Amino acid sequence: MPIAIITGASRGLGLALARSLAEQGWMLVIDARGRRELEQAADELSAMTEVAALPGDITAPEHREALLAAAGKTIDVLVNNASLLGPSPPPRLDEYPVDRLASVYAVNVLAPLALTQLVLPRMPQGGRIINVTSDAAVEAYDGWGGYGSSKAALEQLSAVLAAEQPSLRVYAVDPGDMRTRMQQEAFPGEDISDRPWPQESVPGLLALIEGQLPSGRYRAREVKVPA
């Protein structure tokens, strides 16, 4: 039974991907900050596969160690999906509280790297690391300097890791705009019903997990999905 760790899997893209992997018989180790939502997700997923659900803060070393222990000796896929938007609505850089920016970087950059460092010794040749990014990492949007620069840093870490770990596949994946809570927080009071549901980005993620595409940056909804 292949094993995947998915962070931030109580809702949105993380849960949508977890559902698809569960349907295919993957064992899952999932986490989220909110205990109640995570328990609800685990109840749903456990009807399909073996699930270990650990509520906690991904920036905490003891929580990352717990994820590793739950996964066991071999970890086939790591999906660093947990993210922090920061203040809502996102402030311009000349007004951005630096302490809040430090929290964004702790969740979006440092925690994924720290978890990856733990996972690497347990990842077999051909294992996959998926770091969920954003178009804000490559486009200069007014008000998105904090979140966008954190994702740009995550993308560079992904690219360097791919160069250093040629036996693995390391992907930075932009899922595109989605109808999620984070998207609503980014645009408070706006109607986001025109955004696609997160599950529309899942086929591209599965194609990366199951296929042989080289390491690199991908837009999930543009990945060629096998017929």
C-alpha positions as CSV (number, residue, x, y, z in Angstrom):
1,M,0.0,0.0,0.0
2,P,1.7,3.3,-1.1
3,I,1.8,6.0,1.6
4,A,1.3,9.8,1.2
5,I,1.6,12.6,3.7
6,I,-0.7,15.5,2.8
7,T,-0.6,18.6,4.9
8,G,-3.6,20.9,5.2
9,A,-6.0,18.1,4.2
10,S,-9.1,18.9,6.1
11,R,-10.7,20.9,3.3
12,G,-10.0,22.4,-0.1
13,L,-7.3,21.0,-2.4
14,G,-5.7,18.9,0.2
15,L,-9.0,17.0,1.0
16,A,-9.9,16.7,-2.7
17,L,-6.5,15.1,-3.4
18,A,-6.8,12.9,-0.4
19,R,-10.2,11.6,-1.6
20,S,-8.8,10.6,-5.0
21,L,-5.8,8.8,-3.5
22,A,-8.0,7.1,-0.9
23,E,-10.2,5.8,-3.8
24,Q,-7.0,4.3,-5.3
25,G,-6.0,2.5,-2.0
26,W,-3.3,4.8,-0.8
27,M,-2.6,4.9,2.9
28,L,-2.8,8.6,4.1
29,V,-1.3,10.6,6.8
30,I,-3.1,14.0,6.9
31,D,-3.0,17.0,9.1
32,A,-4.6,20.4,9.7
33,R,-4.8,23.1,12.3
34,G,-8.6,22.6,13.0
35,R,-9.3,19.4,14.9
36,R,-13.1,19.2,14.1
37,E,-12.7,19.6,10.3
38,L,-9.8,17.1,10.3
39,E,-11.8,14.5,12.2
40,Q,-14.7,14.9,9.7
41,A,-12.3,14.4,6.8
42,A,-10.8,11.4,8.4
43,D,-14.2,9.8,9.0
44,E,-14.9,10.2,5.3
45,L,-11.6,8.9,4.1
46,S,-11.4,6.0,6.5
47,A,-14.3,4.4,4.7
48,M,-12.0,4.0,1.7
49,T,-8.5,3.4,3.1
50,E,-6.3,3.5,6.2
51,V,-5.9,7.1,7.5
52,A,-3.9,8.7,10.3
53,A,-5.2,12.2,11.0
54,L,-3.1,14.4,13.2
55,P,-4.3,17.9,14.2
56,G,-1.6,20.3,14.8
57,D,0.6,23.2,13.8
58,I,3.0,22.3,10.9
59,T,5.5,24.8,12.2
60,A,5.9,22.8,15.4
61,P,8.9,20.3,15.3
62,E,7.0,17.8,17.4
63,H,4.0,17.8,15.1
64,R,6.3,17.1,12.1
65,E,7.9,14.3,14.0
66,A,4.5,12.8,14.7
67,L,3.5,12.9,11.0
68,L,6.7,11.0,10.2
69,A,6.1,8.4,12.9
70,A,2.5,7.9,11.6
71,A,3.8,7.3,8.1
72,G,6.3,4.6,9.0
73,K,9.5,3.6,7.3
74,T,8.6,4.4,3.7
75,I,7.0,7.5,2.4
76,D,6.1,7.5,-1.3
77,V,4.6,11.0,-1.7
78,L,4.8,14.2,0.3
79,V,2.4,17.0,-0.5
80,N,3.2,20.3,1.2
81,N,-0.2,21.9,0.8
82,A,-0.7,23.7,4.1
83,S,-0.5,27.4,3.6
84,L,-1.1,30.7,5.4
85,L,-2.5,33.7,3.5
86,G,-1.6,36.2,6.2
87,P,-3.7,39.3,7.0
88,S,-7.0,39.5,5.1
89,P,-7.3,41.4,2.9
90,P,-3.6,41.1,2.0
91,P,-1.8,44.4,2.8
92,R,0.6,46.3,0.6
93,L,4.3,45.8,1.4
94,D,4.7,49.3,2.8
95,E,2.1,48.5,5.4
96,Y,2.8,44.8,6.0
97,P,3.4,43.9,9.7
98,V,6.8,42.2,9.7
99,D,5.8,39.8,12.5
100,R,2.8,38.6,10.5
101,L,5.1,38.2,7.4
102,A,7.4,36.0,9.5
103,S,4.4,33.8,10.4
104,V,3.6,33.4,6.7
105,Y,7.1,32.4,5.8
106,A,7.2,30.0,8.8
107,V,4.2,28.1,7.4
108,N,4.8,28.5,3.6
109,V,8.5,28.1,3.4
110,L,10.3,26.9,6.5
111,A,7.8,24.2,7.6
112,P,7.7,22.5,4.2
113,L,11.5,22.4,4.0
114,A,11.7,21.0,7.6
115,L,9.2,18.3,6.8
116,T,10.9,17.5,3.6
117,Q,14.2,17.1,5.4
118,L,12.6,14.5,7.7
119,V,10.9,12.6,4.9
120,L,13.9,12.4,2.5
121,P,15.7,9.5,4.2
122,R,12.4,7.5,4.0
123,M,11.6,8.3,0.4
124,P,12.4,5.6,-2.2
125,Q,13.9,6.3,-5.6
126,G,11.2,7.8,-7.7
127,G,9.3,9.3,-4.8
128,R,7.3,12.5,-5.3
129,I,7.4,15.8,-3.4
130,I,4.7,18.2,-4.4
131,N,4.9,21.8,-3.1
132,V,1.7,23.7,-3.7
133,T,2.4,27.2,-5.0
134,S,0.5,30.0,-6.6
135,D,0.6,32.3,-9.6
136,A,1.4,35.0,-7.1
137,A,4.9,33.5,-6.9
138,V,5.6,34.6,-10.4
139,E,3.2,37.5,-11.0
140,A,3.5,40.9,-9.2
141,Y,0.0,41.5,-7.9
142,D,-0.7,44.6,-5.9
143,G,-1.2,43.6,-2.3
144,W,0.2,40.1,-2.7
145,G,3.9,40.7,-1.8
146,G,3.8,38.7,1.4
147,Y,2.1,35.5,0.3
148,G,3.5,35.7,-3.2
149,S,7.1,36.1,-2.1
150,S,6.7,33.2,0.3
151,K,5.5,31.0,-2.5
152,A,8.4,32.3,-4.7
153,A,10.8,31.1,-2.0
154,L,9.1,27.8,-1.9
155,E,9.4,27.4,-5.7
156,Q,13.2,28.1,-5.5
157,L,13.6,25.6,-2.8
158,S,11.7,23.1,-5.0
159,A,14.0,23.8,-7.9
160,V,17.2,23.4,-5.9
161,L,15.9,20.3,-4.2
162,A,15.2,18.8,-7.6
163,A,18.8,19.5,-8.7
164,E,20.1,18.0,-5.5
165,Q,17.8,14.9,-5.5
166,P,17.8,13.6,-9.1
167,S,16.4,10.2,-8.1
168,L,13.2,11.9,-7.0
169,R,10.5,14.0,-8.7
170,V,10.1,17.4,-7.1
171,Y,7.2,19.5,-8.3
172,A,6.1,23.1,-7.6
173,V,2.4,23.0,-8.6
174,D,0.1,26.0,-9.1
175,P,-3.5,24.7,-8.7
176,G,-4.9,27.9,-10.1
177,D,-7.7,30.0,-8.6
178,M,-10.1,27.8,-6.6
179,R,-13.4,28.2,-4.7
180,T,-11.8,27.8,-1.3
181,R,-11.9,29.5,2.1
182,M,-8.4,31.0,1.5
183,Q,-9.6,32.5,-1.8
184,Q,-12.5,34.0,0.0
185,E,-10.3,35.4,2.7
186,A,-8.1,36.9,0.0
187,F,-11.1,38.7,-1.5
188,P,-13.4,39.4,1.5
189,G,-16.9,40.3,0.5
190,E,-16.5,39.4,-3.1
191,D,-18.4,36.7,-5.0
192,I,-15.9,33.9,-5.8
193,S,-18.5,31.5,-7.2
194,D,-16.9,31.8,-10.7
195,R,-13.7,30.0,-9.4
196,P,-13.4,26.3,-10.1
197,W,-13.8,23.8,-7.3
198,P,-10.5,22.3,-5.9
199,Q,-11.3,18.9,-7.4
200,E,-10.8,20.3,-10.9
201,S,-7.1,20.6,-10.1
202,V,-6.7,17.1,-8.8
203,P,-6.3,15.2,-12.1
204,G,-3.2,17.2,-12.9
205,L,-1.8,16.4,-9.5
206,L,-2.5,12.7,-10.0
207,A,-0.8,12.8,-13.3
208,L,2.3,14.1,-11.6
209,I,2.1,11.5,-8.9
210,E,1.5,8.6,-11.2
211,G,3.4,9.6,-14.3
212,Q,7.0,10.2,-15.3
213,L,7.0,14.0,-15.9
214,P,10.3,15.6,-14.9
215,S,10.8,17.7,-11.9
216,G,9.7,21.3,-12.4
217,R,6.9,23.9,-12.1
218,Y,3.5,23.0,-13.4
219,R,0.0,24.4,-13.6
220,A,-2.2,21.7,-12.3
221,R,-5.1,22.3,-14.8
222,E,-2.6,22.3,-17.7
223,V,-0.9,19.0,-17.0
224,K,-1.8,16.5,-19.7
225,V,-3.9,13.9,-18.1
226,P,-3.9,10.3,-19.6
227,A,-7.1,9.3,-21.3
